[in-house]
Amino acid sequence: MTTCLECDAPLTFPPDLIDGEIIPCADCGAELEVLSLSPLQVGLAPAVQEDWGE
Ligand SMILES: [Zn+2]
């Protein structure tokens, strides 16, 4: 089973999962990018940086 890299919760994937898809963790909200489908591998998607300006 693939689990969230942040909180270790089990991840559920849609049946039509595609390479590069971003799967949000239902538990902690982390965004996980599908790196590979076979074998299934996910990595943390780069967080969108807040631009606070100056
Ligand atoms: Zn999580």
mmCIF file of the protein (N, C-alpha, C, O) and its ligand, coordinates in Angstrom:
data_MODEL
# 
_entry.id   MODEL 
# 
loop_
_entity.id 
_entity.type 
_entity.pdbx_number_of_molecules 
1 polymer     1 
2 non-polymer 1 
# 
_entity_poly.entity_id                      1 
_entity_poly.type                           'polypeptide(L)' 
_entity_poly.nstd_linkage                   no 
_entity_poly.nstd_monomer                   no 
_entity_poly.pdbx_seq_one_letter_code       MTTCLECDAPLTFPPDLIDGEIIPCADCGAELEVLSLSPLQVGLAPAVQEDWGE 
_entity_poly.pdbx_seq_one_letter_code_can   MTTCLECDAPLTFPPDLIDGEIIPCADCGAELEVLSLSPLQVGLAPAVQEDWGE 
_entity_poly.pdbx_strand_id                 A 
# 
loop_
_entity_poly_seq.entity_id 
_entity_poly_seq.num 
_entity_poly_seq.mon_id 
_entity_poly_seq.hetero 
1 1  MET n 
1 2  THR n 
1 3  THR n 
1 4  CYS n 
1 5  LEU n 
1 6  GLU n 
1 7  CYS n 
1 8  ASP n 
1 9  ALA n 
1 10 PRO n 
1 11 LEU n 
1 12 THR n 
1 13 PHE n 
1 14 PRO n 
1 15 PRO n 
1 16 ASP n 
1 17 LEU n 
1 18 ILE n 
1 19 ASP n 
1 20 GLY n 
1 21 GLU n 
1 22 ILE n 
1 23 ILE n 
1 24 PRO n 
1 25 CYS n 
1 26 ALA n 
1 27 ASP n 
1 28 CYS n 
1 29 GLY n 
1 30 ALA n 
1 31 GLU n 
1 32 LEU n 
1 33 GLU n 
1 34 VAL n 
1 35 LEU n 
1 36 SER n 
1 37 LEU n 
1 38 SER n 
1 39 PRO n 
1 40 LEU n 
1 41 GLN n 
1 42 VAL n 
1 43 GLY n 
1 44 LEU n 
1 45 ALA n 
1 46 PRO n 
1 47 ALA n 
1 48 VAL n 
1 49 GLN n 
1 50 GLU n 
1 51 ASP n 
1 52 TRP n 
1 53 GLY n 
1 54 GLU n 
# 
loop_
_struct_asym.id 
_struct_asym.entity_id 
A 1 
B 2 
# 
loop_
_chem_comp.id 
_chem_comp.type 
_chem_comp.mon_nstd_flag 
ALA 'L-peptide linking' y 
ASP 'L-peptide linking' y 
CYS 'L-peptide linking' y 
GLN 'L-peptide linking' y 
GLU 'L-peptide linking' y 
GLY 'peptide linking'   y 
ILE 'L-peptide linking' y 
LEU 'L-peptide linking' y 
MET 'L-peptide linking' y 
PHE 'L-peptide linking' y 
PRO 'L-peptide linking' y 
SER 'L-peptide linking' y 
THR 'L-peptide linking' y 
TRP 'L-peptide linking' y 
VAL 'L-peptide linking' y 
ZN  non-polymer         . 
# 
_pdbx_entity_nonpoly.entity_id   2 
_pdbx_entity_nonpoly.name        ? 
_pdbx_entity_nonpoly.comp_id     ZN 
# 
_pdbx_nonpoly_scheme.asym_id         B 
_pdbx_nonpoly_scheme.entity_id       2 
_pdbx_nonpoly_scheme.mon_id          ZN 
_pdbx_nonpoly_scheme.ndb_seq_num     1 
_pdbx_nonpoly_scheme.pdb_seq_num     101 
_pdbx_nonpoly_scheme.auth_seq_num    101 
_pdbx_nonpoly_scheme.pdb_mon_id      ZN 
_pdbx_nonpoly_scheme.auth_mon_id     ZN 
_pdbx_nonpoly_scheme.pdb_strand_id   A 
_pdbx_nonpoly_scheme.pdb_ins_code    . 
# 
loop_
_atom_site.group_PDB 
_atom_site.id 
_atom_site.type_symbol 
_atom_site.label_atom_id 
_atom_site.label_alt_id 
_atom_site.label_comp_id 
_atom_site.label_asym_id 
_atom_site.label_entity_id 
_atom_site.label_seq_id 
_atom_site.pdbx_PDB_ins_code 
_atom_site.Cartn_x 
_atom_site.Cartn_y 
_atom_site.Cartn_z 
_atom_site.occupancy 
_atom_site.B_iso_or_equiv 
_atom_site.pdbx_formal_charge 
_atom_site.auth_seq_id 
_atom_site.auth_comp_id 
_atom_site.auth_asym_id 
_atom_site.auth_atom_id 
_atom_site.pdbx_PDB_model_num 
ATOM   1   N  N  . MET A 1 1  ? 0.843  -1.194 0.000   1.00 0.00 ? 1   MET A N  1 
ATOM   2   C  CA . MET A 1 1  ? 0.000  0.000  0.000   1.00 0.00 ? 1   MET A CA 1 
ATOM   3   C  C  . MET A 1 1  ? 0.883  1.250  0.000   1.00 0.00 ? 1   MET A C  1 
ATOM   4   O  O  . MET A 1 1  ? 1.901  1.318  0.689   1.00 0.00 ? 1   MET A O  1 
ATOM   5   N  N  . THR A 1 2  ? 0.472  2.205  -0.771  1.00 0.00 ? 2   THR A N  1 
ATOM   6   C  CA . THR A 1 2  ? 1.215  3.462  -0.797  1.00 0.00 ? 2   THR A CA 1 
ATOM   7   C  C  . THR A 1 2  ? 0.645  4.408  0.255   1.00 0.00 ? 2   THR A C  1 
ATOM   8   O  O  . THR A 1 2  ? -0.567 4.597  0.362   1.00 0.00 ? 2   THR A O  1 
ATOM   9   N  N  . THR A 1 3  ? 1.534  4.980  1.009   1.00 0.00 ? 3   THR A N  1 
ATOM   10  C  CA . THR A 1 3  ? 1.079  5.872  2.071   1.00 0.00 ? 3   THR A CA 1 
ATOM   11  C  C  . THR A 1 3  ? 1.619  7.278  1.855   1.00 0.00 ? 3   THR A C  1 
ATOM   12  O  O  . THR A 1 3  ? 2.593  7.489  1.133   1.00 0.00 ? 3   THR A O  1 
ATOM   13  N  N  . CYS A 1 4  ? 0.968  8.222  2.493   1.00 0.00 ? 4   CYS A N  1 
ATOM   14  C  CA . CYS A 1 4  ? 1.353  9.626  2.409   1.00 0.00 ? 4   CYS A CA 1 
ATOM   15  C  C  . CYS A 1 4  ? 2.760  9.815  2.958   1.00 0.00 ? 4   CYS A C  1 
ATOM   16  O  O  . CYS A 1 4  ? 3.117  9.257  3.996   1.00 0.00 ? 4   CYS A O  1 
ATOM   17  N  N  . LEU A 1 5  ? 3.544  10.600 2.253   1.00 0.00 ? 5   LEU A N  1 
ATOM   18  C  CA . LEU A 1 5  ? 4.920  10.832 2.694   1.00 0.00 ? 5   LEU A CA 1 
ATOM   19  C  C  . LEU A 1 5  ? 4.974  11.764 3.895   1.00 0.00 ? 5   LEU A C  1 
ATOM   20  O  O  . LEU A 1 5  ? 5.973  11.809 4.612   1.00 0.00 ? 5   LEU A O  1 
ATOM   21  N  N  . GLU A 1 6  ? 3.912  12.495 4.106   1.00 0.00 ? 6   GLU A N  1 
ATOM   22  C  CA . GLU A 1 6  ? 3.892  13.454 5.209   1.00 0.00 ? 6   GLU A CA 1 
ATOM   23  C  C  . GLU A 1 6  ? 3.366  12.851 6.503   1.00 0.00 ? 6   GLU A C  1 
ATOM   24  O  O  . GLU A 1 6  ? 3.968  12.999 7.567   1.00 0.00 ? 6   GLU A O  1 
ATOM   25  N  N  . CYS A 1 7  ? 2.231  12.169 6.390   1.00 0.00 ? 7   CYS A N  1 
ATOM   26  C  CA . CYS A 1 7  ? 1.566  11.714 7.610   1.00 0.00 ? 7   CYS A CA 1 
ATOM   27  C  C  . CYS A 1 7  ? 1.399  10.206 7.671   1.00 0.00 ? 7   CYS A C  1 
ATOM   28  O  O  . CYS A 1 7  ? 0.892  9.673  8.657   1.00 0.00 ? 7   CYS A O  1 
ATOM   29  N  N  . ASP A 1 8  ? 1.829  9.509  6.608   1.00 0.00 ? 8   ASP A N  1 
ATOM   30  C  CA . ASP A 1 8  ? 1.792  8.051  6.595   1.00 0.00 ? 8   ASP A CA 1 
ATOM   31  C  C  . ASP A 1 8  ? 0.379  7.465  6.515   1.00 0.00 ? 8   ASP A C  1 
ATOM   32  O  O  . ASP A 1 8  ? 0.191  6.273  6.755   1.00 0.00 ? 8   ASP A O  1 
ATOM   33  N  N  . ALA A 1 9  ? -0.590 8.278  6.188   1.00 0.00 ? 9   ALA A N  1 
ATOM   34  C  CA . ALA A 1 9  ? -1.949 7.760  6.001   1.00 0.00 ? 9   ALA A CA 1 
ATOM   35  C  C  . ALA A 1 9  ? -2.016 7.016  4.670   1.00 0.00 ? 9   ALA A C  1 
ATOM   36  O  O  . ALA A 1 9  ? -1.354 7.401  3.706   1.00 0.00 ? 9   ALA A O  1 
ATOM   37  N  N  . PRO A 1 10 ? -2.808 5.961  4.619   1.00 0.00 ? 10  PRO A N  1 
ATOM   38  C  CA . PRO A 1 10 ? -2.951 5.237  3.353   1.00 0.00 ? 10  PRO A CA 1 
ATOM   39  C  C  . PRO A 1 10 ? -3.611 6.121  2.302   1.00 0.00 ? 10  PRO A C  1 
ATOM   40  O  O  . PRO A 1 10 ? -4.585 6.823  2.577   1.00 0.00 ? 10  PRO A O  1 
ATOM   41  N  N  . LEU A 1 11 ? -3.063 6.071  1.103   1.00 0.00 ? 11  LEU A N  1 
ATOM   42  C  CA . LEU A 1 11 ? -3.601 6.888  0.021   1.00 0.00 ? 11  LEU A CA 1 
ATOM   43  C  C  . LEU A 1 11 ? -4.535 6.060  -0.836  1.00 0.00 ? 11  LEU A C  1 
ATOM   44  O  O  . LEU A 1 11 ? -4.288 4.880  -1.084  1.00 0.00 ? 11  LEU A O  1 
ATOM   45  N  N  . THR A 1 12 ? -5.608 6.685  -1.286  1.00 0.00 ? 12  THR A N  1 
ATOM   46  C  CA . THR A 1 12 ? -6.493 6.015  -2.227  1.00 0.00 ? 12  THR A CA 1 
ATOM   47  C  C  . THR A 1 12 ? -6.346 6.692  -3.576  1.00 0.00 ? 12  THR A C  1 
ATOM   48  O  O  . THR A 1 12 ? -6.353 7.919  -3.679  1.00 0.00 ? 12  THR A O  1 
ATOM   49  N  N  . PHE A 1 13 ? -6.215 5.881  -4.599  1.00 0.00 ? 13  PHE A N  1 
ATOM   50  C  CA . PHE A 1 13 ? -5.995 6.398  -5.938  1.00 0.00 ? 13  PHE A CA 1 
ATOM   51  C  C  . PHE A 1 13 ? -7.191 6.108  -6.829  1.00 0.00 ? 13  PHE A C  1 
ATOM   52  O  O  . PHE A 1 13 ? -7.795 5.040  -6.731  1.00 0.00 ? 13  PHE A O  1 
ATOM   53  N  N  . PRO A 1 14 ? -7.535 7.043  -7.686  1.00 0.00 ? 14  PRO A N  1 
ATOM   54  C  CA . PRO A 1 14 ? -8.625 6.782  -8.634  1.00 0.00 ? 14  PRO A CA 1 
ATOM   55  C  C  . PRO A 1 14 ? -8.214 5.713  -9.631  1.00 0.00 ? 14  PRO A C  1 
ATOM   56  O  O  . PRO A 1 14 ? -7.024 5.543  -9.899  1.00 0.00 ? 14  PRO A O  1 
ATOM   57  N  N  . PRO A 1 15 ? -9.179 4.990  -10.185 1.00 0.00 ? 15  PRO A N  1 
ATOM   58  C  CA . PRO A 1 15 ? -8.862 3.891  -11.117 1.00 0.00 ? 15  PRO A CA 1 
ATOM   59  C  C  . PRO A 1 15 ? -8.227 4.396  -12.413 1.00 0.00 ? 15  PRO A C  1 
ATOM   60  O  O  . PRO A 1 15 ? -7.531 3.653  -13.106 1.00 0.00 ? 15  PRO A O  1 
ATOM   61  N  N  . ASP A 1 16 ? -8.473 5.656  -12.728 1.00 0.00 ? 16  ASP A N  1 
ATOM   62  C  CA . ASP A 1 16 ? -7.926 6.189  -13.984 1.00 0.00 ? 16  ASP A CA 1 
ATOM   63  C  C  . ASP A 1 16 ? -6.682 7.031  -13.724 1.00 0.00 ? 16  ASP A C  1 
ATOM   64  O  O  . ASP A 1 16 ? -6.399 7.998  -14.432 1.00 0.00 ? 16  ASP A O  1 
ATOM   65  N  N  . LEU A 1 17 ? -5.952 6.633  -12.691 1.00 0.00 ? 17  LEU A N  1 
ATOM   66  C  CA . LEU A 1 17 ? -4.745 7.359  -12.309 1.00 0.00 ? 17  LEU A CA 1 
ATOM   67  C  C  . LEU A 1 17 ? -3.770 7.490  -13.473 1.00 0.00 ? 17  LEU A C  1 
ATOM   68  O  O  . LEU A 1 17 ? -3.533 6.530  -14.207 1.00 0.00 ? 17  LEU A O  1 
ATOM   69  N  N  . ILE A 1 18 ? -3.220 8.661  -13.633 1.00 0.00 ? 18  ILE A N  1 
ATOM   70  C  CA . ILE A 1 18 ? -2.239 8.856  -14.694 1.00 0.00 ? 18  ILE A CA 1 
ATOM   71  C  C  . ILE A 1 18 ? -0.925 9.360  -14.124 1.00 0.00 ? 18  ILE A C  1 
ATOM   72  O  O  . ILE A 1 18 ? -0.871 9.952  -13.046 1.00 0.00 ? 18  ILE A O  1 
ATOM   73  N  N  . ASP A 1 19 ? 0.125  9.107  -14.879 1.00 0.00 ? 19  ASP A N  1 
ATOM   74  C  CA . ASP A 1 19 ? 1.453  9.569  -14.516 1.00 0.00 ? 19  ASP A CA 1 
ATOM   75  C  C  . ASP A 1 19 ? 1.453  11.087 -14.392 1.00 0.00 ? 19  ASP A C  1 
ATOM   76  O  O  . ASP A 1 19 ? 0.979  11.794 -15.281 1.00 0.00 ? 19  ASP A O  1 
ATOM   77  N  N  . GLY A 1 20 ? 1.980  11.569 -13.301 1.00 0.00 ? 20  GLY A N  1 
ATOM   78  C  CA . GLY A 1 20 ? 2.075  13.015 -13.119 1.00 0.00 ? 20  GLY A CA 1 
ATOM   79  C  C  . GLY A 1 20 ? 0.880  13.634 -12.424 1.00 0.00 ? 20  GLY A C  1 
ATOM   80  O  O  . GLY A 1 20 ? 0.861  14.833 -12.147 1.00 0.00 ? 20  GLY A O  1 
ATOM   81  N  N  . GLU A 1 21 ? -0.121 12.804 -12.141 1.00 0.00 ? 21  GLU A N  1 
ATOM   82  C  CA . GLU A 1 21 ? -1.299 13.320 -11.464 1.00 0.00 ? 21  GLU A CA 1 
ATOM   83  C  C  . GLU A 1 21 ? -0.963 13.726 -10.026 1.00 0.00 ? 21  GLU A C  1 
ATOM   84  O  O  . GLU A 1 21 ? -0.127 13.109 -9.366  1.00 0.00 ? 21  GLU A O  1 
ATOM   85  N  N  . ILE A 1 22 ? -1.633 14.769 -9.566  1.00 0.00 ? 22  ILE A N  1 
ATOM   86  C  CA . ILE A 1 22 ? -1.448 15.222 -8.188  1.00 0.00 ? 22  ILE A CA 1 
ATOM   87  C  C  . ILE A 1 22 ? -2.598 14.677 -7.338  1.00 0.00 ? 22  ILE A C  1 
ATOM   88  O  O  . ILE A 1 22 ? -3.771 14.948 -7.592  1.00 0.00 ? 22  ILE A O  1 
ATOM   89  N  N  . ILE A 1 23 ? -2.221 13.906 -6.330  1.00 0.00 ? 23  ILE A N  1 
ATOM   90  C  CA . ILE A 1 23 ? -3.215 13.312 -5.436  1.00 0.00 ? 23  ILE A CA 1 
ATOM   91  C  C  . ILE A 1 23 ? -3.123 14.001 -4.080  1.00 0.00 ? 23  ILE A C  1 
ATOM   92  O  O  . ILE A 1 23 ? -2.089 13.915 -3.417  1.00 0.00 ? 23  ILE A O  1 
ATOM   93  N  N  . PRO A 1 24 ? -4.170 14.672 -3.664  1.00 0.00 ? 24  PRO A N  1 
ATOM   94  C  CA . PRO A 1 24 ? -4.130 15.277 -2.339  1.00 0.00 ? 24  PRO A CA 1 
ATOM   95  C  C  . PRO A 1 24 ? -4.382 14.234 -1.258  1.00 0.00 ? 24  PRO A C  1 
ATOM   96  O  O  . PRO A 1 24 ? -5.254 13.377 -1.400  1.00 0.00 ? 24  PRO A O  1 
ATOM   97  N  N  . CYS A 1 25 ? -3.620 14.315 -0.190  1.00 0.00 ? 25  CYS A N  1 
ATOM   98  C  CA . CYS A 1 25 ? -3.843 13.414 0.939   1.00 0.00 ? 25  CYS A CA 1 
ATOM   99  C  C  . CYS A 1 25 ? -5.106 13.865 1.663   1.00 0.00 ? 25  CYS A C  1 
ATOM   100 O  O  . CYS A 1 25 ? -5.257 15.038 2.004   1.00 0.00 ? 25  CYS A O  1 
ATOM   101 N  N  . ALA A 1 26 ? -6.011 12.914 1.894   1.00 0.00 ? 26  ALA A N  1 
ATOM   102 C  CA . ALA A 1 26 ? -7.264 13.253 2.558   1.00 0.00 ? 26  ALA A CA 1 
ATOM   103 C  C  . ALA A 1 26 ? -7.038 13.577 4.025   1.00 0.00 ? 26  ALA A C  1 
ATOM   104 O  O  . ALA A 1 26 ? -7.865 14.219 4.673   1.00 0.00 ? 26  ALA A O  1 
ATOM   105 N  N  . ASP A 1 27 ? -5.917 13.127 4.528   1.00 0.00 ? 27  ASP A N  1 
ATOM   106 C  CA . ASP A 1 27 ? -5.661 13.263 5.958   1.00 0.00 ? 27  ASP A CA 1 
ATOM   107 C  C  . ASP A 1 27 ? -4.991 14.581 6.320   1.00 0.00 ? 27  ASP A C  1 
ATOM   108 O  O  . ASP A 1 27 ? -5.450 15.293 7.213   1.00 0.00 ? 27  ASP A O  1 
ATOM   109 N  N  . CYS A 1 28 ? -3.891 14.909 5.618   1.00 0.00 ? 28  CYS A N  1 
ATOM   110 C  CA . CYS A 1 28 ? -3.132 16.098 5.997   1.00 0.00 ? 28  CYS A CA 1 
ATOM   111 C  C  . CYS A 1 28 ? -3.145 17.162 4.911   1.00 0.00 ? 28  CYS A C  1 
ATOM   112 O  O  . CYS A 1 28 ? -2.686 18.283 5.127   1.00 0.00 ? 28  CYS A O  1 
ATOM   113 N  N  . GLY A 1 29 ? -3.677 16.806 3.731   1.00 0.00 ? 29  GLY A N  1 
ATOM   114 C  CA . GLY A 1 29 ? -3.780 17.817 2.678   1.00 0.00 ? 29  GLY A CA 1 
ATOM   115 C  C  . GLY A 1 29 ? -2.532 17.969 1.836   1.00 0.00 ? 29  GLY A C  1 
ATOM   116 O  O  . GLY A 1 29 ? -2.493 18.797 0.926   1.00 0.00 ? 29  GLY A O  1 
ATOM   117 N  N  . ALA A 1 30 ? -1.507 17.176 2.131   1.00 0.00 ? 30  ALA A N  1 
ATOM   118 C  CA . ALA A 1 30 ? -0.289 17.247 1.323   1.00 0.00 ? 30  ALA A CA 1 
ATOM   119 C  C  . ALA A 1 30 ? -0.602 16.830 -0.114  1.00 0.00 ? 30  ALA A C  1 
ATOM   120 O  O  . ALA A 1 30 ? -1.441 15.960 -0.347  1.00 0.00 ? 30  ALA A O  1 
ATOM   121 N  N  . GLU A 1 31 ? 0.068  17.451 -1.061  1.00 0.00 ? 31  GLU A N  1 
ATOM   122 C  CA . GLU A 1 31 ? -0.153 17.092 -2.454  1.00 0.00 ? 31  GLU A CA 1 
ATOM   123 C  C  . GLU A 1 31 ? 0.957  16.176 -2.921  1.00 0.00 ? 31  GLU A C  1 
ATOM   124 O  O  . GLU A 1 31 ? 2.140  16.507 -2.853  1.00 0.00 ? 31  GLU A O  1 
ATOM   125 N  N  . LEU A 1 32 ? 0.541  15.013 -3.399  1.00 0.00 ? 32  LEU A N  1 
ATOM   126 C  CA . LEU A 1 32 ? 1.511  14.001 -3.797  1.00 0.00 ? 32  LEU A CA 1 
ATOM   127 C  C  . LEU A 1 32 ? 1.417  13.768 -5.291  1.00 0.00 ? 32  LEU A C  1 
ATOM   128 O  O  . LEU A 1 32 ? 0.341  13.521 -5.837  1.00 0.00 ? 32  LEU A O  1 
ATOM   129 N  N  . GLU A 1 33 ? 2.568  13.854 -5.938  1.00 0.00 ? 33  GLU A N  1 
ATOM   130 C  CA . GLU A 1 33 ? 2.608  13.678 -7.381  1.00 0.00 ? 33  GLU A CA 1 
ATOM   131 C  C  . GLU A 1 33 ? 2.936  12.238 -7.727  1.00 0.00 ? 33  GLU A C  1 
ATOM   132 O  O  . GLU A 1 33 ? 3.832  11.635 -7.137  1.00 0.00 ? 33  GLU A O  1 
ATOM   133 N  N  . VAL A 1 34 ? 2.212  11.697 -8.678  1.00 0.00 ? 34  VAL A N  1 
ATOM   134 C  CA . VAL A 1 34 ? 2.486  10.337 -9.134  1.00 0.00 ? 34  VAL A CA 1 
ATOM   135 C  C  . VAL A 1 34 ? 3.733  10.370 -10.020 1.00 0.00 ? 34  VAL A C  1 
ATOM   136 O  O  . VAL A 1 34 ? 3.728  10.943 -11.109 1.00 0.00 ? 34  VAL A O  1 
ATOM   137 N  N  . LEU A 1 35 ? 4.789  9.747  -9.527  1.00 0.00 ? 35  LEU A N  1 
ATOM   138 C  CA . LEU A 1 35 ? 6.056  9.745  -10.257 1.00 0.00 ? 35  LEU A CA 1 
ATOM   139 C  C  . LEU A 1 35 ? 6.129  8.575  -11.224 1.00 0.00 ? 35  LEU A C  1 
ATOM   140 O  O  . LEU A 1 35 ? 6.753  8.664  -12.282 1.00 0.00 ? 35  LEU A O  1 
ATOM   141 N  N  . SER A 1 36 ? 5.495  7.494  -10.853 1.00 0.00 ? 36  SER A N  1 
ATOM   142 C  CA . SER A 1 36 ? 5.560  6.275  -11.640 1.00 0.00 ? 36  SER A CA 1 
ATOM   143 C  C  . SER A 1 36 ? 4.335  5.428  -11.329 1.00 0.00 ? 36  SER A C  1 
ATOM   144 O  O  . SER A 1 36 ? 3.865  5.391  -10.192 1.00 0.00 ? 36  SER A O  1 
ATOM   145 N  N  . LEU A 1 37 ? 3.826  4.751  -12.345 1.00 0.00 ? 37  LEU A N  1 
ATOM   146 C  CA . LEU A 1 37 ? 2.634  3.922  -12.135 1.00 0.00 ? 37  LEU A CA 1 
ATOM   147 C  C  . LEU A 1 37 ? 2.990  2.467  -11.878 1.00 0.00 ? 37  LEU A C  1 
ATOM   148 O  O  . LEU A 1 37 ? 2.246  1.755  -11.204 1.00 0.00 ? 37  LEU A O  1 
ATOM   149 N  N  . SER A 1 38 ? 4.114  2.024  -12.405 1.00 0.00 ? 38  SER A N  1 
ATOM   150 C  CA . SER A 1 38 ? 4.483  0.626  -12.259 1.00 0.00 ? 38  SER A CA 1 
ATOM   151 C  C  . SER A 1 38 ? 5.978  0.498  -12.039 1.00 0.00 ? 38  SER A C  1 
ATOM   152 O  O  . SER A 1 38 ? 6.736  0.519  -13.008 1.00 0.00 ? 38  SER A O  1 
ATOM   153 N  N  . PRO A 1 39 ? 6.427  0.367  -10.805 1.00 0.00 ? 39  PRO A N  1 
ATOM   154 C  CA . PRO A 1 39 ? 5.596  0.300  -9.599  1.00 0.00 ? 39  PRO A CA 1 
ATOM   155 C  C  . PRO A 1 39 ? 5.094  1.686  -9.212  1.00 0.00 ? 39  PRO A C  1 
ATOM   156 O  O  . PRO A 1 39 ? 5.677  2.702  -9.591  1.00 0.00 ? 39  PRO A O  1 
ATOM   157 N  N  . LEU A 1 40 ? 4.024  1.709  -8.468  1.00 0.00 ? 40  LEU A N  1 
ATOM   158 C  CA . LEU A 1 40 ? 3.440  2.972  -8.050  1.00 0.00 ? 40  LEU A CA 1 
ATOM   159 C  C  . LEU A 1 40 ? 4.373  3.705  -7.092  1.00 0.00 ? 40  LEU A C  1 
ATOM   160 O  O  . LEU A 1 40 ? 4.750  3.197  -6.036  1.00 0.00 ? 40  LEU A O  1 
ATOM   161 N  N  . GLN A 1 41 ? 4.725  4.912  -7.502  1.00 0.00 ? 41  GLN A N  1 
ATOM   162 C  CA . GLN A 1 41 ? 5.612  5.722  -6.669  1.00 0.00 ? 41  GLN A CA 1 
ATOM   163 C  C  . GLN A 1 41 ? 5.062  7.137  -6.626  1.00 0.00 ? 41  GLN A C  1 
ATOM   164 O  O  . GLN A 1 41 ? 4.650  7.683  -7.650  1.00 0.00 ? 41  GLN A O  1 
ATOM   165 N  N  . VAL A 1 42 ? 5.055  7.722  -5.454  1.00 0.00 ? 42  VAL A N  1 
ATOM   166 C  CA . VAL A 1 42 ? 4.624  9.108  -5.342  1.00 0.00 ? 42  VAL A CA 1 
ATOM   167 C  C  . VAL A 1 42 ? 5.704  9.931  -4.656  1.00 0.00 ? 42  VAL A C  1 
ATOM   168 O  O  . VAL A 1 42 ? 6.505  9.412  -3.878  1.00 0.00 ? 42  VAL A O  1 
ATOM   169 N  N  . GLY A 1 43 ? 5.708  11.203 -4.955  1.00 0.00 ? 43  GLY A N  1 
ATOM   170 C  CA . GLY A 1 43 ? 6.624  12.131 -4.308  1.00 0.00 ? 43  GLY A CA 1 
ATOM   171 C  C  . GLY A 1 43 ? 5.842  13.353 -3.925  1.00 0.00 ? 43  GLY A C  1 
ATOM   172 O  O  . GLY A 1 43 ? 4.757  13.599 -4.452  1.00 0.00 ? 43  GLY A O  1 
ATOM   173 N  N  . LEU A 1 44 ? 6.385  14.120 -3.011  1.00 0.00 ? 44  LEU A N  1 
ATOM   174 C  CA . LEU A 1 44 ? 5.707  15.346 -2.620  1.00 0.00 ? 44  LEU A CA 1 
ATOM   175 C  C  . LEU A 1 44 ? 5.721  16.329 -3.784  1.00 0.00 ? 44  LEU A C  1 
ATOM   176 O  O  . LEU A 1 44 ? 6.773  16.617 -4.355  1.00 0.00 ? 44  LEU A O  1 
ATOM   177 N  N  . ALA A 1 45 ? 4.561  16.834 -4.125  1.00 0.00 ? 45  ALA A N  1 
ATOM   178 C  CA . ALA A 1 45 ? 4.494  17.836 -5.169  1.00 0.00 ? 45  ALA A CA 1 
ATOM   179 C  C  . ALA A 1 45 ? 5.081  19.125 -4.615  1.00 0.00 ? 45  ALA A C  1 
ATOM   180 O  O  . ALA A 1 45 ? 4.905  19.433 -3.436  1.00 0.00 ? 45  ALA A O  1 
ATOM   181 N  N  . PRO A 1 46 ? 5.775  19.876 -5.455  1.00 0.00 ? 46  PRO A N  1 
ATOM   182 C  CA . PRO A 1 46 ? 6.331  21.139 -4.981  1.00 0.00 ? 46  PRO A CA 1 
ATOM   183 C  C  . PRO A 1 46 ? 5.214  22.057 -4.501  1.00 0.00 ? 46  PRO A C  1 
ATOM   184 O  O  . PRO A 1 46 ? 4.248  22.303 -5.223  1.00 0.00 ? 46  PRO A O  1 
ATOM   185 N  N  . ALA A 1 47 ? 5.350  22.551 -3.300  1.00 0.00 ? 47  ALA A N  1 
ATOM   186 C  CA . ALA A 1 47 ? 4.318  23.421 -2.733  1.00 0.00 ? 47  ALA A CA 1 
ATOM   187 C  C  . ALA A 1 47 ? 4.314  24.742 -3.478  1.00 0.00 ? 47  ALA A C  1 
ATOM   188 O  O  . ALA A 1 47 ? 5.358  25.272 -3.858  1.00 0.00 ? 47  ALA A O  1 
ATOM   189 N  N  . VAL A 1 48 ? 3.145  25.242 -3.669  1.00 0.00 ? 48  VAL A N  1 
ATOM   190 C  CA . VAL A 1 48 ? 3.036  26.573 -4.282  1.00 0.00 ? 48  VAL A CA 1 
ATOM   191 C  C  . VAL A 1 48 ? 3.470  27.594 -3.248  1.00 0.00 ? 48  VAL A C  1 
ATOM   192 O  O  . VAL A 1 48 ? 2.903  27.699 -2.161  1.00 0.00 ? 48  VAL A O  1 
ATOM   193 N  N  . GLN A 1 49 ? 4.471  28.324 -3.617  1.00 0.00 ? 49  GLN A N  1 
ATOM   194 C  CA . GLN A 1 49 ? 4.999  29.321 -2.669  1.00 0.00 ? 49  GLN A CA 1 
ATOM   195 C  C  . GLN A 1 49 ? 4.091  30.534 -2.609  1.00 0.00 ? 49  GLN A C  1 
ATOM   196 O  O  . GLN A 1 49 ? 3.683  31.088 -3.630  1.00 0.00 ? 49  GLN A O  1 
ATOM   197 N  N  . GLU A 1 50 ? 3.794  30.919 -1.407  1.00 0.00 ? 50  GLU A N  1 
ATOM   198 C  CA . GLU A 1 50 ? 3.026  32.158 -1.242  1.00 0.00 ? 50  GLU A CA 1 
ATOM   199 C  C  . GLU A 1 50 ? 3.958  33.320 -1.526  1.00 0.00 ? 50  GLU A C  1 
ATOM   200 O  O  . GLU A 1 50 ? 5.081  33.381 -1.025  1.00 0.00 ? 50  GLU A O  1 
ATOM   201 N  N  . ASP A 1 51 ? 3.469  34.230 -2.335  1.00 0.00 ? 51  ASP A N  1 
ATOM   202 C  CA . ASP A 1 51 ? 4.259  35.427 -2.614  1.00 0.00 ? 51  ASP A CA 1 
ATOM   203 C  C  . ASP A 1 51 ? 3.761  36.552 -1.725  1.00 0.00 ? 51  ASP A C  1 
ATOM   204 O  O  . ASP A 1 51 ? 2.710  37.146 -1.964  1.00 0.00 ? 51  ASP A O  1 
ATOM   205 N  N  . TRP A 1 52 ? 4.520  36.817 -0.729  1.00 0.00 ? 52  TRP A N  1 
ATOM   206 C  CA . TRP A 1 52 ? 4.094  37.819 0.245   1.00 0.00 ? 52  TRP A CA 1 
ATOM   207 C  C  . TRP A 1 52 ? 4.425  39.227 -0.207  1.00 0.00 ? 52  TRP A C  1 
ATOM   208 O  O  . TRP A 1 52 ? 3.942  40.202 0.369   1.00 0.00 ? 52  TRP A O  1 
ATOM   209 N  N  . GLY A 1 53 ? 5.249  39.332 -1.240  1.00 0.00 ? 53  GLY A N  1 
ATOM   210 C  CA . GLY A 1 53 ? 5.621  40.666 -1.712  1.00 0.00 ? 53  GLY A CA 1 
ATOM   211 C  C  . GLY A 1 53 ? 6.563  41.342 -0.747  1.00 0.00 ? 53  GLY A C  1 
ATOM   212 O  O  . GLY A 1 53 ? 7.102  40.718 0.167   1.00 0.00 ? 53  GLY A O  1 
ATOM   213 N  N  . GLU A 1 54 ? 6.745  42.593 -0.958  1.00 0.00 ? 54  GLU A N  1 
ATOM   214 C  CA . GLU A 1 54 ? 7.649  43.362 -0.080  1.00 0.00 ? 54  GLU A CA 1 
ATOM   215 C  C  . GLU A 1 54 ? 6.895  44.464 0.614   1.00 0.00 ? 54  GLU A C  1 
ATOM   216 O  O  . GLU A 1 54 ? 7.481  45.218 1.391   1.00 0.00 ? 54  GLU A O  1 
HETATM 217 ZN ZN . ZN  B 2 .  ? -0.962 12.997 4.564   1.00 0.00 2 101 ZN  A ZN 1 
# 
